[in-house]
């Protein structure tokens, strides 16, 4: 079965067929992340998979026939948002000067230790 996302499946019921507890292998597309949960409603143990991951036997991860819900996230959207953040001008915040006076660093004289 092929699932296209982004999508959240709190239960794995498609076309009136329940796929919960029956997934034994997984292939992730080139632009996706999958968060797979052992219980319906995104509960229980969770395992994540990244773009291009191919797991022919989920028993290797002790997750064979366990998945009851999943989230499929489009990684391109995540990367686009991070690029947008990188292109924003960086601002630095200074703590407010509560005394109303300018702060000046004390210069150290050569003879001071």
N, C-alpha and C positions, 0 to 999 in steps of 0.2 A: 504494500500500500504506500502511496506517495501523499505526503501532507505538505501543502505549500503555506508559507506564512508571510508575515508574522501572524501567529495564532496562539491562543491559550486553550488547551483542552483539559478541562477539569475532570472529565471522564472520557475514556477512549471508546466512544460509541459512534460508529459511522455506518450509515445506511442500515440502521437497525441491527448491526452486528457489534457485539462487545469484544473489543480487542484487549481489554484490560487483562493483565496477568498472562498474556500470550505472545509477547514480543521477545524474540530470542536473538535478533540481529538488528543492526541499525547502520544507516549510511546518511551522513549529513552533507547537505549541498555546499557549494563553494562560498556562499555568502550567508551562512546561518550558524546560530548557536542553538543547541537543544539542552533544556533542563528537564530531566526525566525524574519523576517522583514515584515512590513505591506505593503510595496511597492516593486515592481520588482526592480532588480538591487541593492539589499541590502540597500534600502532607507526607510525612514519613521521610525515609532516607531519600537523598537526592544525588544524582550523578549528572555531570555536565559533559557535553561534547562540543567540539569546535568545528569550524569550516573544514570540510574534506575528510573528517573522521569516518573510518569504516570499521565497524566492530562486527565481525562475522559470527561471534559467539559471545553473547552478553554474560554467559556463565563465567568467563574469565574475570569479570568484575563482580561476581556474585549478584548479578542483576537479571539473570535469565528468567523469563516469565514472571517478572515482578512489577513492571511499569504499569501504573494505573492512571497517571495524568502526566502531561508534559506542556512545556512552553517552548515555542519555536520563535526565536528572535532573529531579525534581519540584521546581520553585522554591518552592512553598508550604512544603515541608518545610524548605528552607534558611532562608526568612524566619521561620518559626515558631521555629527554633532561635536565630536572631539576636535575636528579640524576647525569648526566654527569658533570654538572656545580658544584655540591656539591663535586665531587671527584677530581676536579682540585685543585692544590695547590693554597692557597690564598696568594696573594702578596699585600704588602702595599706600596703605593707610598708616597715618601717624597717630599716636595717642594724643588726645587734646591737651593743650597747655592750659591748665586750670588757673595758673597764677596771673595770666594776662601779660607776663613778661616774656621777652624772647629768651630762649635757652642758649646759653653759651657754655661751651666746654672750658674747663679751667686749664690753662696752659701750665705745663709743668716746667719749672725752672731747672736748669742744668744742675744746680747745687742741691736740689731736693732729691731725696731717696725714695 
